[in-house]
């Protein structure tokens, strides 16, 4: 099935060699940036960097799931998207909770490290966005990939703003504020993905039911036709 075929019969479902190649590049970029950013976040004591690193890790995993279910049924793809939506929701709760905890015991983040790593992560995410922007309006599975990529780019911009805030104010509050914003971004994206995946799951179920009823209808029609033919034949013999 071609990408064009996918579009003509509904939202793009990922059945395109170009899309798959781009998705592999995106998976590699996200896995590499998770390692870089988590290490830097620990060293710089930056909650915003660690939250963004966690996002890279989750994206690498969910993009792998997206790749695995390309070409599967609509119900299967919608269930995979729902799993990603739930993971985003849990990640948002984790970032929110850990940020609240750090308010009471956070040290001063290292603003220069935050800025440098934030810029590097932004470059990686802009590359991802450019690779995937033409596929942003697909099914729930494809759309979840786009939303995660978009969130990363937004997250990196606000991490760099946080770095400026930490440097200018000499407090940890800008870093913590950005972590809260990112938690909200995860939660709203989770809601969007779950809503679309639920609609597509129901649509997939309805399509499967319609196909089943159609098959049963053909079967009963043949049986009914055979039954009438048999009755006509008996009537002819009786006459």
Wavefront OBJ file of the C-alpha trace (Angstrom):
o trace
v 0.000 0.000 0.000
v 1.344 3.394 -0.913
v 1.167 6.585 1.077
v -1.228 7.906 -1.517
v -3.463 4.897 -1.047
v -3.464 5.474 2.665
v -4.566 9.056 2.180
v -7.290 8.237 -0.308
v -9.016 5.767 2.025
v -8.623 7.780 5.226
v -5.874 9.303 7.370
v -2.286 8.381 6.442
v -1.403 5.124 8.258
v 2.395 5.181 7.881
v 2.553 2.791 4.918
v 5.359 4.598 3.117
v 9.010 3.592 2.795
v 10.065 7.251 3.014
v 8.110 7.689 6.246
v 9.658 4.513 7.741
v 13.184 5.655 6.849
v 12.568 9.037 8.443
v 11.122 7.364 11.523
v 14.294 5.270 11.975
v 16.389 8.453 11.877
v 14.074 10.040 14.459
v 14.338 6.989 16.760
v 18.151 7.171 16.652
v 18.192 10.924 17.338
v 15.877 10.569 20.322
v 17.805 7.670 21.878
v 21.107 9.541 21.538
v 19.691 12.774 22.979
v 18.182 10.926 25.951
v 21.657 9.758 26.997
v 23.226 13.181 26.438
v 20.494 15.201 28.134
v 19.917 12.931 31.133
v 23.646 12.903 31.885
v 23.833 16.684 31.564
v 20.657 17.138 33.608
v 22.112 15.137 36.491
v 25.404 17.018 36.358
v 23.723 20.423 36.068
v 21.023 19.590 38.666
v 18.392 20.791 36.187
v 14.881 19.405 36.552
v 13.883 20.877 33.186
v 16.750 19.078 31.396
v 15.898 15.782 33.086
v 12.220 16.164 32.189
v 13.191 16.806 28.575
v 15.572 13.820 28.617
v 12.748 11.611 29.866
v 10.669 12.866 26.965
v 13.421 11.815 24.522
v 13.477 8.335 26.086
v 9.702 7.931 25.913
v 9.699 9.153 22.316
v 12.350 6.637 21.244
v 10.235 3.834 22.728
v 6.921 5.050 21.350
v 8.374 5.665 17.884
v 9.525 2.041 17.973
v 5.942 0.994 18.786
v 4.690 3.187 15.952
v 7.067 1.463 13.554
v 5.960 -1.989 14.761
v 2.238 -1.428 14.157
v 2.450 0.258 10.731
v 0.232 -1.765 8.408
v -1.739 -3.344 11.254
v -5.524 -3.021 11.587
v -7.060 0.299 12.625
v -7.976 -1.155 16.032
v -4.400 -2.349 16.641
v -2.922 1.010 15.604
v -5.417 2.890 17.783
v -4.530 0.678 20.778
v -0.812 1.394 20.241
v -1.568 5.121 20.117
v -3.621 4.801 23.320
v -0.666 3.118 25.043
v 1.509 6.073 24.025
v -1.146 8.497 25.269
v -1.208 6.749 28.647
v 2.608 6.826 28.846
v 2.573 10.573 28.143
v -0.016 11.039 30.881
v 2.096 9.093 33.397
v 5.211 10.992 32.334
v 3.394 14.297 32.863
v 2.388 13.205 36.369
v 5.967 12.124 37.132
v 7.459 15.429 35.969
v 4.833 17.364 37.932
v 5.369 15.337 41.109
v 9.174 15.326 40.975
v 9.215 19.073 40.313
v 7.026 19.713 43.358
v 9.422 17.546 45.385
v 12.472 19.450 44.125
v 10.947 22.775 45.140
v 11.763 21.818 48.720
v 15.270 20.515 48.111
v 16.604 21.673 44.763
v 20.067 23.089 44.393
v 20.941 25.814 41.922
v 20.959 24.487 38.328
v 23.985 25.199 36.142
v 22.647 27.744 33.658
v 25.486 27.448 31.078
v 25.106 23.661 30.847
v 21.314 24.044 30.543
v 21.733 26.506 27.686
v 24.294 24.479 25.716
v 22.460 21.151 26.031
v 19.130 22.850 25.403
v 20.492 24.267 22.135
v 21.865 20.857 21.080
v 18.541 19.179 21.856
v 16.663 21.905 19.981
v 18.794 21.265 16.874
v 17.993 17.532 17.070
v 14.280 18.219 17.488
v 14.095 20.762 14.690
v 15.625 18.121 12.419
v 12.930 15.691 13.617
v 10.144 18.212 13.033
v 11.387 18.925 9.500
v 11.509 15.190 8.754
v 7.962 14.561 10.005
v 6.043 17.787 9.294
v 4.559 16.438 6.044
v 3.070 13.506 8.010
v 1.473 15.462 10.856
v -2.154 14.775 9.864
v -2.207 10.984 9.841
v -4.075 8.486 11.992
v -3.713 8.467 15.804
v -0.522 6.389 15.560
v 1.151 8.740 13.057
v -0.210 11.878 14.741
v 1.164 10.817 18.127
v 4.657 10.739 16.577
v 4.179 14.294 15.302
v 2.825 15.590 18.640
v 5.755 14.092 20.551
v 8.226 15.678 18.124
v 6.489 19.046 18.341
v 6.489 18.857 22.151
v 10.227 18.191 22.153
v 10.972 21.270 20.049
v 8.768 23.460 22.272
v 10.340 21.914 25.364
v 13.857 22.722 24.192
v 12.984 26.350 23.488
v 11.587 26.809 26.993
v 14.562 24.972 28.541
v 16.806 27.616 26.952
v 14.497 30.350 28.261
v 14.752 28.725 31.697
v 18.556 28.782 31.442
v 18.434 32.536 30.814
v 16.029 32.924 33.737
v 18.247 30.951 36.105
v 21.292 32.957 35.007
v 19.490 36.296 35.332
v 17.670 35.661 38.625
v 20.249 33.439 40.293
v 17.411 31.181 41.521
v 16.087 27.725 40.570
v 12.529 28.956 40.014
v 12.727 29.432 36.217
v 13.963 25.841 35.869
v 11.111 24.513 38.017
v 8.536 26.669 36.231
v 9.608 25.216 32.875
v 9.317 21.681 34.253
v 5.716 22.484 35.257
v 4.980 23.804 31.745
v 6.397 20.635 30.205
v 4.281 18.479 32.519
v 1.217 20.368 31.259
v 2.326 19.843 27.658
v 2.608 16.091 28.218
v -0.852 15.942 29.806
v -2.616 17.932 27.051
v -0.933 15.890 24.293
v -1.935 12.727 26.125
v -5.555 13.861 26.069
v -5.413 14.608 22.317
v -3.863 11.225 21.479
v -6.250 9.257 23.723
v -9.291 11.052 22.299
v -8.309 10.349 18.678
v -7.249 6.756 19.397
v -10.612 6.083 21.107
v -12.490 7.411 18.061
v -10.388 5.270 15.721
v -10.752 2.185 17.946
v -14.537 2.534 17.743
v -14.344 3.134 13.985
v -12.178 0.028 13.574
v -14.640 -2.037 15.608
v -17.583 -0.714 13.611
v -15.809 -1.508 10.326
v -15.006 -5.044 11.486
v -18.629 -5.555 12.591
v -19.956 -4.238 9.264
v -17.642 -6.582 7.356
v -18.757 -9.502 9.527
v -22.435 -8.693 8.986
v -21.853 -8.365 5.247
v -20.209 -11.789 5.158
v -23.069 -13.286 7.175
v -25.591 -11.601 4.881
v -24.009 -13.171 1.802
v -24.004 -16.540 3.510
v -27.663 -16.307 4.542
v -28.606 -14.985 1.115
v -27.145 -18.055 -0.580
v -28.845 -20.332 1.912
v -32.164 -18.551 1.452
v -31.838 -18.677 -2.305
v -31.069 -22.384 -2.160
v -34.074 -22.925 0.109
v -36.478 -21.239 -2.349
v -35.037 -23.168 -5.254
v -35.592 -26.406 -3.366
v -39.205 -25.461 -2.560
v -39.869 -24.532 -6.197
v -38.441 -27.825 -7.345
v -40.701 -29.777 -4.928
v -43.746 -27.789 -6.079
v -42.950 -28.586 -9.714
v -42.633 -32.283 -8.926
v -45.907 -32.281 -6.977
v -47.691 -30.598 -9.880
l 1 2 3 4 5 6 7 8 9 10 11 12 13 14 15 16 17 18 19 20 21 22 23 24 25 26 27 28 29 30 31 32 33 34 35 36 37 38 39 40 41 42 43 44 45 46 47 48 49 50 51 52 53 54 55 56 57 58 59 60 61 62 63 64 65 66 67 68 69 70 71 72 73 74 75 76 77 78 79 80 81 82 83 84 85 86 87 88 89 90 91 92 93 94 95 96 97 98 99 100 101 102 103 104 105 106 107 108 109 110 111 112 113 114 115 116 117 118 119 120 121 122 123 124 125 126 127 128 129 130 131 132 133 134 135 136 137 138 139 140 141 142 143 144 145 146 147 148 149 150 151 152 153 154 155 156 157 158 159 160 161 162 163 164 165 166 167 168 169 170 171 172 173 174 175 176 177 178 179 180 181 182 183 184 185 186 187 188 189 190 191 192 193 194 195 196 197 198 199 200 201 202 203 204 205 206 207 208 209 210 211 212 213 214 215 216 217 218 219 220 221 222 223 224 225 226 227 228 229 230 231 232 233 234 235 236 237 238 239
